[in-house]
């Protein structure tokens, strides 16, 4: 029998679940393929992938610094002053007899911790200010924007130097001062994005349902602007690292014998004049690599979030 009723037999009915089950079994495989494709394209160009790997490497070095440093970076021998590279001192020693390679590794932790604190504090404060002003609007928004413009006009490094003059040398006062200086960048970005989100229909829908302003801004509005905020924070990290390294270079940041890249560059100036430049060149190269890597990764992340090809 070849008519339509021929397909209603037991064999055909038993075969039908197999056909309907194929899409269910194929769906996880398709999801895995899409995930692998996104993972392969996450790094972008070879330069962007290299910068991302560099950042991962520096973070691992910072976390494992006490176990990776072959010698105590704070202990110097006067007899080992300004030695060249050797099996015992891969990058030589500085004028205090400290092992440059060990100081470079240990300095990774302090050199990255300061910018991380600046970015965290400035992002949290700037996000709160930006969301609040965008939601309230009116004269509160106008006054807040004017205050942000005034703070924005002061260079971060200048505020950090002023904080050191008032509260003394170290990292606590400069980090807090630079967090305040970087806050307007985040606040203005969050405010602009939040104003756009506030005009969308879903915000009005939540308001009609009786949800509070805190719920709408934090639980619904903030997740939509968080990716762009993350990209901006990544770029800010590089700039904060450069500013804090400059502050330590001036002798106002991390104080010896604590290893820090900026302080190492300052202390290595005498070694450069005496023909042993590695104690100054090595930390300078590390600063440049991290700053460039953060800028490249941050710009790549921003382009991808904006839907542009990198």
C-alpha positions in Angstrom: 0.0 0.0 0.0 1.5 3.3 -1.1 -1.2 5.8 0.0 -1.0 8.2 2.9 -2.3 5.5 5.3 0.9 3.5 4.6 2.9 5.8 6.9 0.6 5.2 9.9 1.8 1.7 10.7 3.7 0.8 13.9 7.1 0.9 12.2 6.5 4.4 11.0 5.2 5.5 14.4 8.2 4.1 16.1 10.5 5.9 13.7 8.8 9.3 14.3 10.3 9.9 17.8 13.8 9.3 16.4 13.2 12.2 13.9 11.9 14.5 16.5 14.8 13.7 18.9 17.4 14.7 16.4 17.1 18.5 16.9 17.3 18.0 20.7 20.5 16.0 20.4 22.0 18.4 17.8 21.2 21.5 19.9 24.0 21.0 22.5 26.5 20.3 19.7 25.5 23.5 18.0 25.9 25.4 21.2 29.3 23.9 21.8 30.4 24.9 18.3 29.2 28.4 18.8 31.0 28.6 22.1 34.2 27.4 20.6 33.8 29.9 17.8 33.4 32.8 20.2 36.4 31.5 22.2 38.6 31.5 19.1 37.6 35.0 18.1 37.7 36.4 21.6 41.3 37.6 21.3 40.8 39.3 18.0 44.0 40.0 15.9 47.4 38.4 16.8 48.4 41.7 18.5 45.3 41.6 20.7 45.8 37.9 21.6 49.4 38.6 22.4 48.4 41.5 24.7 45.8 39.4 26.4 48.3 36.6 27.1 50.7 39.2 28.4 48.1 40.5 30.9 47.4 36.9 32.0 51.1 36.3 32.5 51.6 39.5 34.5 48.7 38.7 36.7 50.0 35.1 37.4 53.4 36.6 38.2 51.8 39.0 40.6 49.9 36.2 42.4 52.9 33.9 42.5 55.6 36.5 43.1 56.7 35.1 46.6 57.4 31.7 45.0 58.8 32.9 41.7 61.4 35.3 43.0 64.7 33.4 43.2 66.1 35.8 45.9 64.9 38.2 48.6 64.4 41.5 46.7 64.7 43.5 49.9 68.1 42.0 50.8 71.2 43.6 49.2 74.8 42.8 49.5 77.3 45.6 49.2 79.8 43.3 47.5 77.2 42.6 44.7 76.7 46.2 43.7 76.0 46.9 40.0 76.8 43.4 38.8 76.0 42.4 35.2 73.8 39.5 34.2 74.9 36.1 35.5 73.6 32.7 36.5 73.0 34.0 40.0 71.6 37.4 38.9 69.8 37.0 35.5 69.3 40.8 35.1 72.2 41.9 37.3 72.0 43.9 40.5 71.3 47.5 41.3 73.4 50.0 43.3 72.2 48.5 46.5 73.2 45.0 45.6 69.5 43.8 45.2 68.8 41.2 42.6 67.0 43.0 39.7 65.1 40.0 38.5 63.7 39.2 41.9 62.8 42.9 42.5 61.1 43.0 39.1 58.9 39.9 39.9 58.0 41.1 43.4 57.4 44.6 42.1 54.7 43.2 39.8 52.4 42.8 42.8 52.7 46.3 44.2 52.7 47.9 40.7 49.4 46.2 39.8 47.7 46.4 43.2 47.7 50.2 43.2 46.0 50.7 39.8 43.5 47.9 40.7 42.5 49.8 43.9 42.2 53.1 41.9 40.0 51.4 39.2 37.8 49.7 41.8 37.2 52.7 43.9 36.7 55.1 40.9 34.4 52.6 39.2 32.2 52.0 42.2 31.9 55.7 43.1 31.5 56.8 39.5 28.9 54.2 38.8 26.8 55.3 41.8 27.1 59.0 40.9 26.3 58.4 37.3 23.2 56.2 37.9 21.9 58.6 40.6 22.2 61.7 38.5 20.8 60.1 35.4 17.8 58.8 37.3 17.0 61.9 39.2 17.7 64.4 36.4 16.7 68.1 36.8 18.9 70.4 38.9 20.6 67.5 40.6 21.9 66.3 37.3 22.9 69.8 36.2 24.8 70.5 39.4 26.5 67.1 39.5 27.7 67.4 35.9 29.2 70.8 36.7 31.0 69.4 39.7 32.3 66.5 37.7 33.6 69.0 35.1 35.6 70.8 37.8 37.1 67.6 39.2 37.8 66.4 35.6 39.9 69.5 35.0 42.5 68.5 37.6 45.2 66.0 36.5 45.2 62.8 38.5 48.9 63.0 39.1 48.6 66.6 40.5 45.9 65.5 43.0 48.1 62.5 44.0 51.0 64.9 44.7 48.8 67.1 46.7 47.5 64.2 48.7 51.2 63.2 49.4 51.9 66.7 50.6 49.0 66.7 53.0 49.1 63.1 54.3 52.7 61.9 53.7 54.4 59.5 51.3 53.0 56.0 50.6 50.3 54.5 48.5 47.1 55.0 50.5 46.7 58.8 50.0 47.7 58.8 46.3 45.4 55.9 45.5 42.4 57.6 47.1 43.3 60.9 45.4 43.6 59.2 42.0 40.4 57.3 42.5 38.6 60.7 43.0 40.4 62.1 39.9 39.4 59.1 37.8 35.9 59.1 39.1 34.5 61.7 36.6 35.6 59.5 33.6 33.4 56.7 34.9 30.6 58.9 36.2 30.2 60.8 32.9 30.2 57.5 30.9 27.7 55.8 33.2 25.4 58.9 33.2 25.4 59.1 29.4 24.6 55.4 29.0 22.0 55.5 31.8 20.1 58.4 30.3 19.8 56.4 27.1 18.6 53.3 29.0 16.1 55.4 31.0 14.3 56.4 27.8 13.7 52.7 26.8 10.3 51.2 27.2 11.3 48.5 29.6 12.2 51.1 32.2 8.7 52.6 32.1 7.3 49.1 32.3 9.2 48.4 35.6 8.0 51.7 37.0 4.4 50.9 36.2 4.8 47.6 38.0 5.8 49.5 41.1 9.5 48.6 41.3 11.7 50.9 43.3 14.3 53.2 41.6 17.1 51.2 43.3 15.8 47.9 41.8 15.4 49.3 38.3 18.8 51.1 38.2 20.9 48.4 39.9 19.2 45.1 38.9 18.0 46.1 35.4 19.8 49.2 34.1 23.3 48.5 35.3 23.7 45.0 33.7 23.0 46.6 30.3 25.7 49.2 30.6 28.2 47.0 32.5 30.0 45.7 29.4 30.9 49.2 28.2 31.8 50.1 31.7 34.2 47.1 31.9 35.9 48.2 28.7 36.5 51.7 30.0 37.8 50.4 33.3 40.3 48.3 31.5 41.7 51.3 29.7 41.7 53.3 33.0 43.8 50.6 34.6 46.7 51.3 32.2 46.6 55.0 32.8 46.4 54.5 36.5 49.4 52.2 36.4 51.4 54.8 34.5 50.4 57.6 36.9 51.3 55.6 40.0 54.6 54.5 38.4 55.4 58.2 37.8 54.6 59.0 41.4 56.9 56.3 42.7 59.6 57.5 40.2 59.4 60.9 41.9 59.9 59.2 45.3 56.4 60.0 46.5 54.7 56.5 46.1 56.0 53.1 47.2 59.0 53.6 49.5 62.1 51.4 49.5 62.8 48.6 50.3 59.4 47.6 48.9 59.9 46.7 45.3 58.0 48.8 42.8 58.6 49.4 39.1 58.5 53.2 39.3 60.9 53.2 42.3 63.2 50.8 40.5 63.4 53.1 37.5 64.4 56.0 39.8 66.9 53.9 41.7 68.4 52.6 38.4 69.4 56.0 37.1 72.8 55.8 38.8 73.3 52.3 37.4 72.6 53.6 33.8 75.4 56.1 34.2 77.8 53.4 35.4 77.1 51.1 32.4 74.5 48.7 34.0 71.2 49.9 32.6 69.2 46.7 33.1 68.0 47.7 36.6 66.2 50.7 35.1 65.4 49.3 31.6 63.7 46.1 32.9 61.0 47.8 35.0 60.5 50.5 32.3 59.8 47.8 29.7 57.4 46.1 32.1 55.5 49.4 32.6 55.3 50.0 28.9 54.2 46.4 28.1 51.4 46.4 30.7 50.1 49.9 29.8 50.0 49.1 26.1 48.5 45.7 26.7 45.7 47.1 28.8 44.9 49.8 26.2 44.8 47.3 23.3 42.6 44.9 25.2 40.3 47.7 26.5 39.9 49.2 23.0 39.3 45.7 21.5 36.7 45.0 24.1 35.0 48.3 23.5 34.9 47.8 19.8 33.4 44.3 20.1 30.8 45.5 22.6 29.9 48.3 20.1 29.6 45.8 17.3 32.6 47.0 15.3 35.1 44.8 13.7 38.6 45.1 15.3 
